[in-house]
Amino acid sequence: MGKEKALLSFIAVVVGLLVGGSAFYFYENSKAIPLPKEVKTISAVSPSPTSKPSIFLTISKPSDEEVVQKKIITISGRTTNIATIIILTGSTEEIISPTSNGDFSTTINIENGQNIIEITAIGPNREMVKAIRTVTFSTEEF
C-alpha cells in the first residue's frame, strides 16, 4: 500500500505539472501585444564640419625653437590685409596692421633665456588664427 501511494502521488505531480505547463504556454501565446498609437521618428543629425577661417597667418621670422644672440629680433609674416596682428611676449605687447598686400614686420626686445612669442591675427569678424614661436636668447657659442 505504501508503494501504491507513492506511485499515485508521483503520477499526480506529473499530471499537475503537465496541466499547469500547458495552461501557462497557452496563456503566454494568447497575449495580444498592443501596437503603439503614434510612431515616433528619431532622426540623427550628423555634425557639420567647421568652416575654415577667412583669415590666415604665416610666420616668416623667427623660426620656432630658434636660438639668437641679439636681444632685438624681427617678427615678420603674412596675413590678410584686413587683419590686426597682436604680438605678445612675457614682457611686451604690440599691435600692428599689415600692409595692403598682407605683409607685416616689426622688431621686439626679448629677455634672457627662453621667450615664448604668441602672434595672433584677428579678422574684422573676430576670427582668430594664432601661432606660437619659442626663441631663446643666448650668448654662448655652439
LINKA-V152506 format. One line per field, one symbol per residue. phi: phi as a letter, one per 30 degrees, with the letter a starting at -180 (. if undefined). psi: psi as a letter, one per 40 degrees, with the letter a starting at -180 (. if undefined). burial: + if it has 16 or more other C-alpha atoms within 10 Angstrom, else -. Layout:
phi=???
psi=???
burial=???
This chain:
phi=.dddddddddddddddddddddddeddddcdcdddddccdcccccddcddddddcbbbcdbdddidcbcbdcbccblbaddcdccccbbdbbbbcbcdddcjdbaacbccddidbccccbccddcidbbbbbbcbccbcdcc
psi=ddddddddddddddddddddddddddddeehhhhiidhhhhhhhhiiiiiiiieiihhhdiiiifihieiehihhiaiaieeihhhhhadeihhhiiiideeiihiiihiiiahhhhhhhhhideeiihiihhhhhhieih.
burial=------------------------------------------------------+++++--+----++----+-+++++++++++++++-------++---++++--+-++---+++++++++----++--+++++++----
